[in-house]
């Protein structure tokens, strides 16, 4: 087997430079809460493929379901010759997602695709053009979703012009907005929408219940319900982007459940299928069914192998009660992170929910972001065998997304490495 050094040399000659990687090691196998590279080095995994392998890598039910499906058939295109597993995934999503109303689902390949289709559905159903998004938002890398995304580098830089009729308003960011309560922060955003866009022009209000790439920003209590209430009154489609927060990650199946918010549409991907590419839009039946036949779809959307993996993943989540596991991870990890923060003035805040936690790093005594210190801490973790990620509009947030099946020993060893990296 080639070494990581040999593989990197091949990569430089074969792979486009614009595709980056967090660590210089090449993976041989992974499972539970660890990754092993081709040189035999083990890494404790606090990334989960960016919140994808919630059930772990090579989860037994997923492996068996994929193997069985590959032996039957790999593809027909649901739009050409449909199959049961696509229907079964939609049935489960309709039942699992919040909202006591009739629902329909449609399956796609990626989170960005799900977001684009949610916008299509909202525009078609309402006849309105505008989409409202929030500061620090991340929604994808396609042309429309780059327009919806707030951060320029690396996501948007020199890739424009972007899709129009996208409007951005302030997010509730308690650390950086003076600690505004949720209702006040929502009123500020709503006033801007009504003055600068006009509610009657807005098709969709699109928000991550906890922001992902933007820095794991948790809005103040009451912010989401107030926006939901306004959207309902204004005839605006409320879209919850749960691509990173969904499937037990935050201690509930979906993050908007924490405050009892029932979105009109919800976009899903990442943790849905144990690492296989699958995404979905699930929502109110009247909205989903408003689109004409043939208006939604795609060649690979709801691929039968990915659907088999999704059904097995959701069964694993239920069987192992991974929502409860996320809460346990959050309790253990949160306590350690707060202990580190108490002894290090660079940590402005520890935040998150369940197994989706973060530390914001600043120049001590200020709220000035310190991306250099953040990168150095993360690099020290990598050198010691802990895979961590950074994020945030300012590049100054350490984020932690362990697989929900990580063992207590793996979690503890990872947190020891993290504490040592703060030195």
MOPEUR-V505791 format. One line per field, one symbol per residue. ss: DSSP state (H for helix, E for strand, - for the rest). Layout:
ss->???
//
This chain:
ss->---HHHHHHHHHHH------------EEEEE--EEEE----EEEE--HHHH--------HHHHHHHHHHHHH-----------HHHHHHHHHHHHH------EEEEEE--HHHHHHHHHHHHHHHH---EEEEE--------HHHHHH-----------------EEEE------------HHHHHHHHHHHHHHH--HHHEEEEEE--E-------E----HHHHHHHHHHHH--EEEEE-------------HHHHH-----EEEE-HHHH-----EEEEEEHHHH---------------HHHHHHHHHHHHHHHHH-HHHHHHHHHHHHHHHHHHHHH----EEEEEEE--EEEEEEE------E-HHHHHHHHHHHHH--EE-EEE-----EEEE-------HHHHHHHHHHHHHHH-
//
